Amino acid sequence: MSLEVRIKELEAIARTCRVDVIRMVAEAGSGHPGGSLSAIDVIVALFFHKMRHDPARPDDPGRDRFVLSKGHGVSALYAALAHAGYFPKEQLLTYRKLGSPLQGHPDRLRFSLMEGSTGSLGQGLSIAQGLALASKLDGDRFQVYCMIGDGESQAGQIWEAALSAPKFDLDTLCVICDYNKVQLDGSVWEIMDLEPLADKWRAFNWHVIEIDGHSFEEIIPALDEAEATKGRPTMIIAHTVKGKGVSFMEGLSAWHGKAPNPEQAEEAIAELLGEAEGGRHDGA
């Protein structure tokens, strides 16, 4: 299969996952659509192209690990896992419902497919670092991927992990920053500017790559480069758009943690499926 065809497949999967996110959040009446939609493309590239994993063997000790440190974006991860075959897609509509394993943040006690319970800002990166260190000490050498948010990057624990991971030469650790530049209360720039973000990670002796986080043409080579990098961890700064794919959500902090009403959800799904341009409304 050519890379061009593969990318078309990944784009279709990402589109379906975006629709699932809208349906999940709308059905629940709460959730975080903006940061889920910005993270989807990287998550799809990981689970459908890069990571070694098998839905038939979710506990395989040799599997690559993914920790979603920005836990509020978990609807994107649930959509990808369901599409990959880890659980029935019908279960997605139990998102945030009482008794469901699909809670509003990853909960490993309720849902063993989560590599860690996350949501407290900054802690997921430390979990991922622990997994990478264990991999090195045990000689397993599986890859560990961790997605952090930009607002989350204002937390001190992120920088403690940034300081220590190179000390242990954790070259199986790849962190992706979903840099959509918008957080709950406004722009990242207004609240606590992160720039120069790439220089900061380089100063901590990380291998740093900057990409368009919605371009599979850039995401795939970056993940390959991260795996090939030896002697130090990799940070991929993925420039993304909050609410990507839904025009009335894009770039707005208002959609950080708000569910669309039924009419807005229908409008969003129609746009994602291209119905406004005459496309089919069948989830393909």
C-alpha positions as CSV (number, residue, x, y, z in Angstrom):
1,M,0.0,0.0,0.0
2,S,1.4,3.4,-0.9
3,L,1.8,6.1,1.7
4,E,-0.7,8.2,-0.2
5,V,-3.4,5.5,0.1
6,R,-2.5,4.9,3.7
7,I,-2.9,8.6,4.5
8,K,-6.4,8.6,2.9
9,E,-7.3,5.7,5.1
10,L,-6.1,7.5,8.2
11,E,-8.0,10.7,7.3
12,A,-11.2,8.7,6.9
13,I,-10.7,7.1,10.4
14,A,-10.0,10.4,11.9
15,R,-13.2,11.8,10.4
16,T,-15.2,9.0,11.8
17,C,-13.6,9.4,15.2
18,R,-14.4,13.1,15.2
19,V,-18.1,12.3,14.5
20,D,-18.0,9.8,17.4
21,V,-16.6,12.5,19.7
22,I,-19.5,14.8,18.9
23,R,-22.0,12.1,19.4
24,M,-20.5,11.0,22.7
25,V,-20.3,14.5,24.2
26,A,-23.7,15.5,22.9
27,E,-25.3,12.3,24.3
28,A,-23.6,12.9,27.7
29,G,-24.5,16.5,27.8
30,S,-20.9,17.3,29.0
31,G,-17.3,16.7,28.0
32,H,-14.5,18.4,26.2
33,P,-15.0,18.5,22.4
34,G,-12.4,21.2,21.6
35,G,-9.3,19.4,22.9
36,S,-10.5,16.0,21.7
37,L,-10.9,17.2,18.1
38,S,-7.5,18.8,18.1
39,A,-5.9,15.6,19.4
40,I,-7.6,13.1,17.0
41,D,-5.2,13.0,14.1
42,V,-2.1,12.2,16.2
43,I,-4.0,9.6,18.2
44,V,-5.2,8.0,15.0
45,A,-1.7,8.0,13.5
46,L,-0.4,6.2,16.7
47,F,-3.1,3.5,16.9
48,F,-3.7,2.9,13.2
49,H,-0.2,3.3,11.8
50,K,2.7,3.5,14.4
51,M,2.1,1.6,17.6
52,R,2.5,-2.1,18.0
53,H,-0.7,-3.3,19.7
54,D,-3.3,-6.0,19.2
55,P,-7.0,-5.6,20.3
56,A,-7.1,-9.4,20.7
57,R,-4.3,-9.2,23.3
58,P,-4.8,-5.9,25.1
59,D,-2.5,-7.1,28.0
60,D,0.4,-8.1,25.7
61,P,3.5,-7.1,27.7
62,G,5.3,-6.2,24.5
63,R,2.7,-3.7,23.3
64,D,3.6,-0.1,22.9
65,R,2.0,2.2,25.5
66,F,0.1,5.4,25.1
67,V,-0.7,7.6,28.1
68,L,-3.1,10.5,27.6
69,S,-1.9,13.0,30.1
70,K,-4.4,15.6,29.0
71,G,-7.1,13.3,30.3
72,H,-10.0,15.7,29.5
73,G,-9.5,14.8,25.8
74,V,-10.3,11.1,26.5
75,S,-13.3,11.0,24.2
76,A,-10.8,11.0,21.3
77,L,-9.0,8.0,22.7
78,Y,-12.2,6.1,23.4
79,A,-13.3,6.7,19.7
80,A,-10.0,5.4,18.4
81,L,-10.0,2.3,20.7
82,A,-13.5,1.5,19.7
83,H,-12.7,1.9,16.0
84,A,-9.7,-0.4,16.5
85,G,-11.9,-3.1,17.9
86,Y,-11.1,-3.0,21.6
87,F,-14.8,-2.7,22.5
88,P,-18.1,-2.3,20.7
89,K,-18.8,1.2,19.3
90,E,-22.2,1.2,20.8
91,Q,-20.5,1.5,24.2
92,L,-19.3,4.9,23.3
93,L,-22.7,6.4,24.0
94,T,-22.2,5.4,27.7
95,Y,-19.5,8.0,27.9
96,R,-19.7,9.8,31.3
97,K,-22.8,7.8,32.3
98,L,-23.1,6.4,35.8
99,G,-21.4,3.0,36.0
100,S,-19.8,3.2,32.6
101,P,-16.0,2.4,32.3
102,L,-15.9,5.3,29.8
103,Q,-15.5,8.1,32.4
104,G,-14.8,11.7,31.7
105,H,-11.1,11.2,32.4
106,P,-9.1,8.0,31.9
107,D,-9.8,5.7,34.9
108,R,-7.6,2.6,34.9
109,L,-9.5,1.1,37.9
110,R,-12.7,1.1,35.8
111,F,-11.2,0.5,32.4
112,S,-8.0,-1.6,32.2
113,L,-7.3,-0.4,28.6
114,M,-6.1,2.9,30.1
115,E,-2.4,2.8,30.8
116,G,-2.9,5.2,33.7
117,S,-5.6,7.2,35.4
118,T,-5.0,10.8,34.3
119,G,-6.6,14.2,34.4
120,S,-4.7,15.8,37.2
121,L,-2.6,18.1,35.1
122,G,1.0,17.0,34.5
123,Q,0.8,13.6,36.1
124,G,0.5,11.5,32.9
125,L,3.9,12.4,31.7
126,S,5.4,11.1,35.0
127,I,3.5,7.9,34.5
128,A,4.8,7.6,30.9
129,Q,8.3,8.3,32.1
130,G,8.0,5.5,34.7
131,L,6.8,3.1,32.0
132,A,9.8,4.0,29.8
133,L,12.2,3.6,32.6
134,A,10.7,0.2,33.5
135,S,11.0,-0.8,29.8
136,K,14.7,0.1,29.8
137,L,15.5,-1.6,33.1
138,D,13.7,-4.8,32.1
139,G,15.1,-4.8,28.6
140,D,11.6,-4.9,27.0
141,R,12.2,-1.8,24.8
142,F,8.6,-1.1,24.0
143,Q,7.8,2.4,22.9
144,V,6.0,4.8,25.2
145,Y,4.0,7.6,23.8
146,C,2.4,10.4,25.9
147,M,0.2,13.2,24.8
148,I,0.2,16.4,26.9
149,G,-1.8,19.6,26.5
150,D,-0.4,23.1,26.2
151,G,-2.4,24.4,29.1
152,E,-1.2,21.4,31.0
153,S,2.4,22.4,30.2
154,Q,2.0,25.3,32.6
155,A,2.1,22.7,35.4
156,G,5.3,22.3,37.3
157,Q,5.3,18.5,37.2
158,I,5.7,18.6,33.5
159,W,9.0,20.3,33.9
160,E,10.2,17.9,36.6
161,A,9.7,15.1,34.1
162,A,11.3,17.1,31.3
163,L,14.3,17.5,33.5
164,S,14.7,13.9,34.6
165,A,13.8,11.9,31.4
166,P,17.1,12.8,29.6
167,K,19.0,12.0,32.7
168,F,17.9,8.4,32.3
169,D,18.5,8.4,28.5
170,L,14.8,7.4,27.9
171,D,14.9,7.2,24.1
172,T,11.8,5.0,24.0
173,L,9.8,7.9,25.3
174,C,8.1,10.2,22.8
175,V,5.9,13.0,24.1
176,I,3.5,14.8,21.8
177,C,2.2,18.3,22.9
178,D,-1.2,19.0,21.5
179,Y,-0.4,22.7,20.9
180,N,-3.8,24.2,20.1
181,K,-3.0,27.4,22.0
182,V,-6.4,27.7,23.7
183,Q,-7.3,26.6,27.2
184,L,-10.3,26.8,29.4
185,D,-10.2,30.5,30.2
186,G,-8.7,31.9,27.0
187,S,-5.6,31.7,24.9
188,V,-2.5,30.1,26.3
189,W,-0.6,33.3,25.4
190,E,-2.9,35.4,27.6
191,I,-2.9,33.1,30.6
192,M,0.7,31.8,30.7
193,D,2.7,32.0,27.5
194,L,4.8,28.9,26.7
195,E,7.0,30.4,24.1
196,P,9.7,29.7,23.1
197,L,8.3,26.2,23.7
198,A,10.7,24.3,21.4
199,D,13.7,26.1,22.8
200,K,12.6,25.2,26.3
201,W,12.4,21.5,25.6
202,R,15.8,21.6,23.7
203,A,17.3,23.3,26.8
204,F,16.2,20.2,28.8
205,N,18.2,18.1,26.2
206,W,15.2,16.6,24.4
207,H,15.1,15.9,20.7
208,V,12.5,18.3,19.4
209,I,10.4,18.2,16.3
210,E,7.7,20.7,15.2
211,I,4.8,19.6,13.0
212,D,1.3,20.4,11.7
213,G,-0.6,18.1,14.0
214,H,-3.4,17.6,11.5
215,S,-1.1,16.6,8.6
216,F,-0.5,12.9,8.4
217,E,2.3,13.7,5.9
218,E,4.1,15.4,8.8
219,I,2.9,13.3,11.8
220,I,4.1,9.9,10.4
221,P,7.7,11.0,9.6
222,A,7.9,12.7,13.0
223,L,6.9,9.5,14.8
224,D,9.4,7.5,12.7
225,E,12.1,10.1,13.6
226,A,11.3,9.8,17.3
227,E,11.6,6.0,17.3
228,A,14.9,6.3,15.5
229,T,16.3,8.8,17.9
230,K,18.8,7.2,20.4
231,G,20.1,8.4,23.7
232,R,17.4,10.9,24.6
233,P,13.7,11.3,24.6
234,T,11.7,13.1,21.9
235,M,9.2,15.9,22.1
236,I,6.9,16.4,19.1
237,I,5.3,19.8,19.2
238,A,2.1,19.3,17.2
239,H,0.5,22.6,16.2
240,T,-3.2,22.0,16.1
241,V,-6.5,23.8,16.1
242,K,-9.0,23.6,19.0
243,G,-12.2,22.0,17.8
244,K,-10.6,21.1,14.4
245,G,-13.1,20.1,11.8
246,V,-16.2,21.9,13.2
247,S,-16.1,25.5,12.0
248,F,-18.2,27.0,14.9
249,M,-15.9,25.3,17.5
250,E,-12.5,26.0,15.9
251,G,-10.2,28.2,18.0
252,L,-12.7,29.0,20.7
253,S,-12.1,28.4,24.4
254,A,-15.9,28.3,24.8
255,W,-15.8,24.7,23.5
256,H,-13.0,23.5,25.8
257,G,-15.5,21.9,28.1
258,K,-19.1,22.4,26.7
259,A,-21.3,19.9,25.0
260,P,-23.2,20.9,21.8
261,N,-27.0,20.9,22.0
262,P,-28.8,18.5,19.6
263,E,-29.0,21.0,16.8
264,Q,-25.4,22.0,17.1
265,A,-24.4,18.3,17.2
266,E,-26.3,17.6,14.0
267,E,-24.7,20.7,12.4
268,A,-21.2,19.5,13.4
269,I,-21.7,16.0,12.2
270,A,-23.1,17.2,8.9
271,E,-20.0,19.4,8.4
272,L,-17.6,16.6,9.4
273,L,-19.2,14.2,6.9
274,G,-19.2,16.8,4.2
275,E,-23.0,16.9,3.9
276,A,-22.9,20.7,3.5
277,E,-20.9,20.1,0.2
278,G,-23.3,17.3,-0.9
279,G,-21.5,14.4,0.7
280,R,-23.2,11.4,2.3
281,H,-24.3,11.4,5.9
282,D,-23.5,7.8,6.7
283,G,-20.5,8.0,8.9
284,A,-18.2,6.6,6.2
